[in-house]
C-alpha cells in the first residue's frame, strides 16, 4: 500500500502486530485474555496471559510504538476450551501496563529466532 502524502509504504510504518485472544464468558461472566506481540523490525515475539482486559495490552502497545497507526492488532474470541488449550503453556504477563511492559521487554530481550 502506498501513502500518497509522502510516498512511503504503509507497511514500513507498522512496528508491531498483536493478536489478542479472549475467551467467551464462563458461567460466572468472566472473560480471560492473552496476547502475542511480534515486533516487525526483527520478528521478536512476546506473549502470555494477562488480567485486566485488552485495554491494558493496547495501552502497552501505544507506550512501546506510539500512535494507533504504528501497530496492527486483531482480537479473536474463542470458546473456553479452545482458549484453555491455547494458553496452557503461556507465561503470565501481568495485570497493570507496567507489569505487562516489563515482561514483554524481558521476553524480547531474551528472544532467539
Secondary structure, 3 states (H helix, E strand, C coil): CEECCCCEEHHHHCCEEEEEEEECCCCCCCCCEEEEEEECCCCCEEEEEECCCHHHHHHHHHHHHCCHHHEEEEEEEECHHHHHHHHCCCCEEECCHHHHHHHHHHHHHCCCC
